[in-house]
């Protein structure tokens, strides 16, 4: 199977703080495409919360930033899968809140966005279960722990 073509545009200088971000995105998409047997071209925009808010408002009529947006390609003879946009501050804040490495959160959101491009969704429990299961499998292949695992509260005892 042919590997996907991945085009990454970095629109915000905030991403300079994460020199492995582009490599992480490419690795996550390549693994997801391999397991989902998807070929074609994917464009990824690494941007900031202000741009994500604008995109979210324009395309979803929701006036707030979000972590990832996916725009599946229209049917055509060109093998375009679609576009993904990811906002830096949301990734940073979520990784901190989850006590997870930034690049792990970025990989998860990339996989999540990519699966949306392929038609996966989480509007109901069965859809969410299928999508999250595939996310877990893909992330495990690149050495990232289950992002949906239940976290045990810390007791303070060593």
Secondary structure, DSSP 8 states (H G I E B T S, - for coil): ----EEEEEE--GGGGG-TTHHHHHHHHHHHHHHHHT--SEEEEEEE-HHHHHHHHHHHH---S--SEEEEE--S-SS-EEEEEEEEHHHHHHHHHHTT--HHHHHHHHHHHHHHHHTT---SSHHHHHHHHHHHHHHHHHTT---TT-------S--
